Amino acid sequence: MCAIFGISGAEEAANLTYLGLHALQHRGQEGTGIVSTNGTDPFVHKERGLVGDIFTSPVIDRLKGHTAIGHNRYSTAGGNTSENLQPVIMKSSIGWVSIAHNGNLVNASELTRKLEEEGSIFQSTADTEVILHLIAKSGERNLVTALTHALKQISGAYSLLVLNKEYLIAVRDPQGFRPLVMGEHNGKPIFASETTAFDLIGAKYQREVEPGEMVVVSLKNEFKNSSIYPFKPTPKKRCVFEQVYFARPDSIIYGSNVYQTRKKLGKRLAEEQPAKNADMVIPVPDSGVYAAIGYSEASRLPFEMGIIRSHYIGRTFIEPRQSIRDFGVKLKLNPVAETIHGKSLVVVDDSLVRGTTSKKLIQHLRNAGAREVHLRISAPPTAHPCFYGIDTPTKKELLASSNSVEEIRKFVGADTLGYLSIEGLLKVAQEKSGEGFCHACFSGDYPCLN
């Protein structure tokens, strides 16, 4: 899961891209980059760190031009190293080409081996570079045809922004695993992983880039855009975990407002997994807040912020080795004893992966005086790893892969534990978005890839 953003025909393209990436910081915090162009030359800056720290005014001033693409990195393929920062850029027989990629290519290793045998030299270990080499090897002189040739050899998840001196191209894989939306800024096309990036800069949201669609913006023809569909039709497999966890609640994903979707998941959870004789509903902040609101409304139990989250945890904080038990969880999440003392709590979160944080948090709640703790998860058990752009733990590290719900309950120390069913999740997700979701992390039903 990464963030991509692209804008064309803007006087301050790099500055607007910086703002868009800032709104998408939740999708990747390891590094960031922008490539801009004036229609002739590329201007590049990439660095590890957060958007607000990297793109200072002097840096932005050096990123000239009317069109730009940007990227926030969250490591999936290739690891967290400087050479893997995006957008990637390469010079080839068709001139310079730059790509920003959200997703994961499942046949990248096979293609890399083949390309290296044919003489290609890779500068990074990121799967995105494979696309650039395939473009260079295509023999095509036009970026649109070269990119189409390259993508027809690729299998996996990708939402891409591709830039050269002639075109800005937005393209989404035929199954639509990762989100990509299109808007308008001062009459010119704009693209982003989520609509929240448009809100910040006053752009108008138009629609999703459709799975299998390639939107081509001409930098030489007044930034006019057209769409082509170069891939054969394939059933949609949009990542349902975007709505459960990744996307910002103020975004529209797959045509649905994320805040409202998460509330509905909480309501459905209350119907499927009620908690008898509970006194109140409290969320695990911030991830469980919106589902907890829905659970509270459906169950008619009062909603309370019984846990307070610290938002000021620095990366260089020195953790004591012996003096404070469970320091990491206490540093981030602290129960409000006066609110929960003597109460039977419904504690709502959006996922339970390894279970270690939940176990420590439940013990903290009991230490603060909670009488009972009923843990409710607004998604099914995460029992299978993702191969399409989410850096999930290995199968053996996923608690639900080898433990029953009752075994997990005992491990985390809850009085009861209830998950939302896959059927319930899909019913909510499909309400406005229609059918066609990938839920492999829950079901193990991995989509067939071309």
Helices and strands as residue ranges (DSSP letters): E 3-7, H 13-23, G 25-27, E 31-37, E 42-48, H 51-54, H 57-62, E 67-73, G 82-84, E 88-92, E 95-105, H 108-117, H 128-137, H 143-151, E 156-163, E 167-172, E 181-185, E 188-192, H 196-201, E 204-208, E 214-218, E 225-228, E 238-239, H 241-241, I 242-246, E 252-253, E 256-257, H 258-272, E 280-283, H 289-299, E 307-309, H 327-332, E 333-335, H 337-340, E 344-349, H 356-367, E 372-377, G 395-397, G 399-401, H 405-412, E 416-419, H 422-433, E 437-438, H 440-443
